[in-house]
Amino acid sequence: MKKAKKTIEIDDAGTGDLIGDAFIGFHVVETGKIIFKSVPVGLYNEENLKNNAPKKRILEIVKEGLKELDYQPGDIIYLCSGDCFDLVREYFDENNIKYITSKIEGKLQDAVEGRFVSHLRKLGVRSKKLTKKAGAQRYFVLWNWLCEDFPARERFVKKGYKSWKNRRRQMAIERYQRNMQKKQNKRENQKKR
């Protein structure tokens, strides 16, 4: 008996964000099934980025996800257009796996961004301005959170990018130090009263 064709959407969240793990989400449109796989923040250090480790891990995750969802030739795959899927597209092309490069919206996008935000909440990001919407606002929420307690939170940063190494890290340290100085001055002023 021939199985009915499935429509599988694949999207990411957090791959371009400063803080935390990244997530790959899969959605079978016909059944509504959604699964997630994570890409650890440690894969985004300088050495791993040089060796394309995040993209290699994402390729492995996609292979695992498709196996878990019982992908069959003839199933329709909608793959997010993000560059984190470059190796996935190469693999699909080399193996004659048909896919459509797409902007993923709706149920899967909402779910995978929600998984990422939930992860950030577990790390301790409490800002009410943290939303599922990627972009400048989320960047500054995460930046501010990092700078509040830089020594304890640097371990959650995707450190391998040149902008981090060349200037952002120093900017975060300086902002943290200014914040600490302001707190110290405030405590001293309160003691004088």
Phi, psi and omega in degrees: 000131183280133178282146177291145178294144176251157171247119183244125175257144179228127182218165179236162171212140176088353182294332180255006181270152183294324190244143165088173176296165171251161182227142174246129180244146178234140182222123172268110188300317186294326183256343184082001181295134177231134173231155180232148173226146182251152175245109186299144180304329180300337178287350182260026174276172188301311182297315181295323178294321177302323182267009178063026185302317179299316180293324177294319178294320178297322176300314179298319179299317180295317177301313179299314182297317180294323177295314180299327180269007178057050177302137176233145174307137184103337173295151181262128179246127171253115185249130177307145183280358183301149182290348176296343180260016181304312181291330177295315179298318177300314180299314179300315181297315181295332184253015178053038175268117183283136179210163177237121177287127189217161166268113183278127179227169175086220191304311182292314180302314179300317182291314183289323175293323176297321178296319179296314179298320177300318177299315179297321177299319179295331176287340178119005179287114186253354185305134175289345179278353177288120181231175178286347183278119177289157176136197187300317183298314179295321178304311184289328174300314181290322177299312180298318179299315179301314185289340178295326181213061186308312184302323182276338188253351181301331182296345179266003184272142170281093194274353188278351183282143183303321182298328178292309183294317187282328183209324186296321180299313180297321178298320180294319178298313181297319179294318177301314181297319177298317179299318180295320179295318177299318179295319179297314179298320180296316178298318179295320178295323179292324179293326182289338184286000000 
